[in-house]
Amino acid sequence: MNEDRDLLAVGHTAFDYIIQLDKFPEPNSSTAIRRMRNLHGGAAANVALVGSKLGLRTSLVSAVGGDFEGSEYRRLLEASGIDISSMIVVKAETTPTAFVMTDADHNQISYFYWGAAAQFRESEIPRRVIESARAVHLATGDPSFNCRCGEFARSLGKIISFDPGQDLHMYSRSQLERAVGVCDILFGNHHEIDRICSRLEVDVDGLIEMGPDVVVKTYGRDGSVIYADDVIKIDAIPREAADPTGAGDSYRAGFMRAYLAGADLMDCGRFASAVASFIVEEEGTQTNIPDLESAVRRFKRHWGYEPPI
């Protein structure tokens, strides 16, 4: 089998509106927007782009609209060496669009217009690009499409990571069981992992019995916890945070970069934390992506040794 790509990311590519405000409004009221920027995003695209900047050969499968063709975003992905040849293009629709609102305490509320991504459900799985990848990351996106991609990747012996993110509510219990059952690494923030456990009526140990070898639970500025044979606590690297949007996706890309290089789980988590620390320093998910040298330098400065990647 020809594996010419390290990591395939499956899920959303989106146009992002990043909105800063002091506090969320009550129902039937309004509030002033302090700042708004139109940027590039989408969880799968974030993982693919950050992974590429860190030296991984990445590919991306998303459903995008006719407005994506000829866009600056498309040119950026192509210029970054990301294989987008298997993108699902729905010319009559618009590319998914996210409105991400962050208050002064760094709490977030997001609104997401699916647009072209509704086509995921009817699409054939991208067999060629799955076959050509060493690992497959299932990000936010359609549950049925993610399950089918994950099951095909599992049949080929691929490494699979899964992060339902804010689309977790769309998964039926059976779909969630299927996705958890095929993945090697399950990512989620602490709210999402707790909800998965509640939906499946298990604790974290029960999740691991269902399939994944590793469960990664992130806590934002409070770091992360990795559950495997041992429980490993990873500190976040303290930085002045301008915007937390995209930090989770960059953490996943950093983790997979180290994991695919054969690093142990402690170093995977620490490297992921180093990568994510760059993203929070600027508004947007892709505006302050580090290259490998910069991430390694910050890792070494914080933990006192060079990561084995």
N, C-alpha and C positions, 0 to 999 in steps of 0.2 A: 504494500500500500504506500503510495507516494504522499508523505506528510511534508508539504513545503511551507506550511504555516504553523506557528506555535499556538496561537489562540484565536478562536472564532467567537465573536460576541453576537448573540442573537437577541433581538428586542428593539427598543425604540431608538430612533434618531429623531430629534425634535428641534424646533426653533423655541428658544427660551425667552420669556420675559421675566427678568429678575427684578423684583419689586421690594424696596425697603420702606418700612413704615414704623411708626413709634409703637403702636398697639393695634391689634385686630379690632375691627368695629363690632358692635353688638348687632344682632339681627335688626333689619329695618332701619339701619343708620349708615353713616359713611365715615370715612377717615381720610386724611390727607396722605398722599404718597410722597415720601421724602425723596426717593430716587428710583428711576426705572431705566433698565438697559435691555436691549434686544440682543441676545447672544445665542451661541450654539449649545446644544445639549442633547438630552436623551441618554438614558443609562447605558444602553449597549454601545452607543457611539462614544460616550465618555470612556468606557473601559477600553475600547479598541484604540482610541487616540492616545490615552495615557500609556497603555501598554506599548504602543508603537514608539512613543517618545523614550520609553525605558529600554528599548532595544528588542522588543518582541516583534516577530513577523505576524501581524494581525489581519484578520478579515472580519467583515461586518455584514450581517443580514438584517435589514429593516424594511418596513413598508413605508414608502415616502410618496409624496404627491408630485404633480407636474411642476410645482414651484421649486422642487429640489434640483431639477435638471438645469444646468447652467448657473446654479447658485454659487456664491462664495463658499458655502459650507461644503458642497461637493468637491470644489477645487481644493479645499483644505485637506479633506480626507484623502484624495488622490495624491496630493503633494506629499502627504505623510507616509506614503507607501502602503496604505490600507487597501486590501482587495475588496472592492465594492461591486464586483461584477455580478453578484447574485442578489442584489437589492431588488425588492418587489416595488415596481413603479406603477402607481395608479394615477394616470395623467389627469383624470377628471376630478381628483380630490386634492386637498391640500396636505402638506406634511404635518404630522402631529405637532401640536403647539402646547407648551407648558407655561403657566403663569405661577411663578413661585414667589410667595410673599413671606418675608422674614421680619419679625418684630425686633424691638430693641433688646430683648432677652434671647435672641437667636432661636426662638420658636418659629416653626414654619407651617404654613398652610399652602397646599398646591391645588391648582385646577388644571386638568389636562384634557385637551381636545384630541381625540384619537384620529380623526380625519382618515387618511389612507391606511392607518394601522388596522382598521376594521377588516381589511382584506386578508390579514394574517390567517383568520379562521378558515378561509377557503383556499389557501395556498398550499402547494405541494412543498414538502420539506426539501431544503437545498442539499441534496445528497452529495453532489460533487464537492462542495465547499466543506461539508462535515468530514467527508473522507480525507480531505487534504489537510485537516487540522490535527494537531496533537491533543489539544484540549478545547472544550466547548463551554462557554459561559452563558447560561440562560439568565437574561436580565428581565427587567420589566417588559411586559408584552402579553400577547394573547395566551392564556393557559393551555388551550388545546394544541396550539402550534408549538409551544415550548415543550409540552409533554411528548409530542411526536418526534421533535428534534432530539430530545434527551434520550428517548428509547432507541432511536436509530443509532445515536452516538454510542450508547451503552452496548449495543449489539456488535459494534466495531472495537470495543475495548478502549474508547477514548476516556480521558480524564474529564469529568464534568463538574462544574460549579453551578450553583443555583442561587439566585437572589430575586425573589418575587417583588421586593420593595413595596412601593405604594400601590401596586396592582394585586397585592395579596388578597384583598377582599373579593376579587373576581374568581378566585379558585374555589371550585367545589371541594368537598372533602376528598372525593376520589381522585380528583386532579392533583390535589396537594400531596396525597399519598403516593401517586405515581411519580411526581417530580422529586419529592424527597427520596423516594426509593431508588431512583437511578443516579443520584448525585453522589460525588465523592466529598464535596465541600459545600456546606450550606451556610450562606451569609445572610445576616440580617441585623438591623439595629435591635436594641433590647425590646422595644415595643413589638416589633415584628416577630422576633423569635418567641416571645411570650405568647403572642396571638397564635402562632403556628402550634405551639405546645398545647394551648387551650383547645384549638380546633381539632387536633388529633388525639387529645386526651392523654398526653404523655408528658414526662419531664424531658430535660435535655438528654439524659441517658437513654430514654425511650426513643428519642429522635435518632440517636446514633444506632440503636438496634434496628431501626427501619431502613437504614441504607448508608448515610454519609459516614465517612471515617472521621470527619472534622466538622464541628459546628463553630462558627465565628459570630460572636455577639458584640456589636459595637455600641459604645456609650458616648459618642461625641468627644467633648473635651475631657471626659473621664476615662478615655482609653478604650480598651477592648478586652474581651476574655475569649480564649480559644479552648474549646472542649474537645479532647481526644482521649488518649490513654491517661493523660494528666490534664489538669486545669491550669492554663497559663494566662497570667495577667499581663497585659501590655499597656504601658503608660502612653498617653498622647504626648507629643512634643509640644510644649507650650509656645504658642505664637499669638500675636495680635490678630484677632479674627475680624475680617471685614465681611465675610459671607460664608456660611457653612455649606452652601449648595454645592453638590458634587464631591464633597469630601469622602462620602461613602463609596462612590464609584471609583475614585482614585485609590482608596484603601484596597479595594478588591483587585484592581489592576496591579498594584504594588505587591500584594500578597501572591498573586498568580505568577508575577515575574520571578519572585524569589522561590516559590514552590516548584516551578518548572526548571529552575536551576539546581534543584536538589537541596535547598536550604532546609534546616529543621524548622519546626513550627514557631519556636521563639523568634528566630531570625526573620521568618516570613511576616510575623505580626509586627516586629520592630521596623522592618523595611516598609511595610504598608503604612505604618504610622508616620514614618519619615516622608513618604510621598504625599500623604494626605495633608501634612502640615503646610505644604506649599499652596494647596488649593484654597484653603481658608483665608489666605492672606490677601486675595483679590476677589472682587465680585465675579460671579460666573463660574461655570464648571470647567472651562477650558482656557481661561485667561492666564493662568500661572502654572502651567504644567512643567515640572522639572525634567531635565534630561537625566540619564543614568548617572553621570558624573556628579551632578548637583545633589541628587538623592543620596548617593553613597557618601558624599562629603557631610551632609547633614546627619546621616546615620552615625558616622564615625565621630563627629563632634559631640553628639548627644550620648552615645553609649560607649565610646572609647575604643572601638575596634571596627575594622572594616567588615562589611557583610560578605559572607561567602557566596557571592552570586556571579 
